[in-house]
Structure formats: structure tokens, C-alpha cells
Amino acid sequence: MTRTPQLLEEAARRFALLGDPTRLRILHVVIDDGERSVGDIADSAGVTRYNASAHLNRLADAGLVSRRRQGTTVLYRLCDESLPQICETMCDSLRAQARDLLASV
């Protein structure tokens, strides 16, 4: 596969977005619960609505989630279907490392 400088830059930008714990919590709410309002996402992620909205805007700008308006409510849903697998792969790796570390003690 060809990895152009532009592709690597975009990958780095997305990994940077995923490197924030609050954004990961918000993203996991959307992955686990499907389309939700900002308020619902904020409540489930344990952040303020303002904070959730700011993070969701960044995720939407990067094409990771999408939004639609329903009356006065803005709903967010997963847009990049590769994210659940990426997150699960990373969590599997971390769990395996933790098991290996405990086994070596």
C-alpha cells in the first residue's frame, strides 16, 4: 500500500484526535449507544454539554462522527465504521500486555 506524506499526515491527525481520553469516552458512548443527542452523550461520558459539544465538533470535522438536526436537537452518530475495530484492537493489546506483566511478576 502506498503511504503518501498526505495520508500519513491525516493518519497522525486522526490518532491525535483519538489520543484525548475525553474524546475516547465520548466516542465510545456513540459507538456503544448509537445516535444520541449532545446532552445524552455528555451525561454518559461524564462531561459537560459544552465540553462534549466541543469534542464532538472536532470529531465531526475529522469525519469520525456525523451530525443531524432534529428540531432543536443535534444528534451525533458514528460515521467512520472502522473505529470500533481500531478501539477494540487497541484495548485487546492493552489487556494482553497487562496479562503478560502480571504473569511475569
Stockholm file with secondary structure:
# STOCKHOLM 1.0

chainA/1-105         MTRTPQLLEEAARRFALLGDPTRLRILHVVIDDGERSVGDIADSAGVTRYNASAHLNRLADAGLVSRRRQGTTVLYRLCDESLPQICETMCDSLRAQARDLLASV
#=GR chainA/1-105 SS CCCCHHHHHHHHHHHHHHTCHHHHHHHHHHHHHCSEEHHHHHHHHTSCHHHHHHHHHHHHHTTSEEEEEETTEEEEEECCTTHHHHHHHHHHHHHHHHHHHHHTC
#=GC SS_cons         CCCCHHHHHHHHHHHHHHTCHHHHHHHHHHHHHCSEEHHHHHHHHTSCHHHHHHHHHHHHHTTSEEEEEETTEEEEEECCTTHHHHHHHHHHHHHHHHHHHHHTC
//
